[in-house]
Amino acid sequence: MFNFPLRKNSGARRPRARLSLALAAAGIIAVAGLAAPAGAVPAPTGVGMLSDTLKPKTAADSDRAAVELGIRFSPKTSGKVTALQYYQGAKTGGVTSATLWSTNGKVLSRVTFPATSKVGWRTVPLAKPVALTAGASYVASYHAPKGGYPVTERGFTSTKVTNGFTTTAHAGVYRYGKTGKVPEYTWQGSNYMVDVVFTPSSGTAKPGVVPKPTPTTAPKPTPTTAPKPTPTTAPKPTPTAAPTTAPKPTPAPTVSPTPTPTTPPATQAPSDPKGIIVQGRSFPSAATTGVPEGTALSTYTGPCTIQTDNVVIDKKIINCDMRVLAQNLKITNSVINGHIYSDPDFYNGSYSMTDSEIRMPQSAGTGAGDVNFVLTRVEVTGGSRSVNCAANCTVQDSYLHGQYTDKRGIDHESAIRMGSNSTIRHNTITCDAAPVPPDAGCSAALTGYGDFAIVQKNTIDNNLIDGGPDGSMGYCAYGGSTTGKPYSAGVNNIKFTNNIFMRGPSGKCGIWGPIVAFDSNAPGNVWTNNIWDDGKAVAPAN
């Protein structure tokens, strides 16, 4: 779910010997059982991911909002982190903390230290070395309470292995606000100049394993101007460690270009503890979707426009936008750094994606569309719309979230748009892009407006529908009967069943309510068993 000119950060390097903060002055705090030693210690030595001489291309970003900035990485060899490092900018005032996080957002170690104005790399020793496991994903970060951070935009452009660390095009991560949560958003491949001091031990990780980003819940950025850092795709920017037991891939259903795909049988949500649990039901999360952990990926070198039937793409990193003009393209266990679509103008293509990720850039665009496709256990991040089900689509057991924040204040975002003949079953559907004046922000998690055709014959069943952390959208869902549209009349067979709506900050999912433009009297329309996250019934909008 990212391709720019690559910054040179590879090659052999000497052991680390940057200026260290003496522990007596650093004020290291104990986290997760780490105790601070009484006296000062010598500067730690070891290896890291970035060159000792690397400097940022932008000395001080104009952003002045509080933000946590970091790097997501995966060691190929087990070992120990002895210190964290960040590049102190001239205008990065008040930096006094740095953190090492596990793949699921647990704090492994956090240190506090006096602020400084001295520009350059700063090394902060940990109170006690932290053991890392080969192949797992971690994040090292620091908090910039006043913004003004140094950054190299488009510094990460692809998956690379440097000094025994795997980083991806989404290695640079951030999260706005004074938050105790792991940074997980990305912005166009930005390098935020954060590193670790690592001492490898014996044993190596499986070669070629790509880490998978895994936010445990939908991202919750503070609504402020998005940092200039940049991921290319999304968001799930770059992967972090995937679930320890991923669902077994199942053969993707064949999609016909014209007939309506067979509606999958209704199923009870699995009791998967790695999912998002609401009302005792488990819904898809980053840990239950996307590329299974331990899957070795290689770069896709085939065509980006598919014109041959029955093509199979498995265990690949696809660094281009995929256009499907043939039947039955099957993509499994793969990452698309871009978007994929079956062209509605020609209507001659069909595809399926299973156990895969779509990482859109931080710009306007749709992750997956538009006709004749099936998504199963797919995580979609980035872009302004995660999925467009214009006609004949099935989206099941998938996680749609992490749409981009438009700092210009123009674009509207949503997770999925329904058109006709579509089944949307057992997904987590979230729109969490932060609002930016005058107009940018989420329209709804699920939309269906009747702008281009009649909204009809859609089943929306057993989904978790979430308006995101800001509660800035008017409604969380649209039912297809929006007045004043070219195709407002004729709506039929829209079936909302067994869904859970998250109340969110407003208590109503959206500012005004959970759903609008659903006509209970339209032929074939059904509204049954839809509830709030507290178990109370949700009434339809008429």
Order of alpha helices (4+ residues) and beta strands (2+ residues): alpha-beta-beta-beta-beta-beta-beta-beta-beta-beta-beta-beta-beta-beta-beta-beta-beta-beta-beta-beta-beta-beta-beta-beta-beta-beta-beta-beta-beta-beta-beta-beta-beta-beta-beta-beta
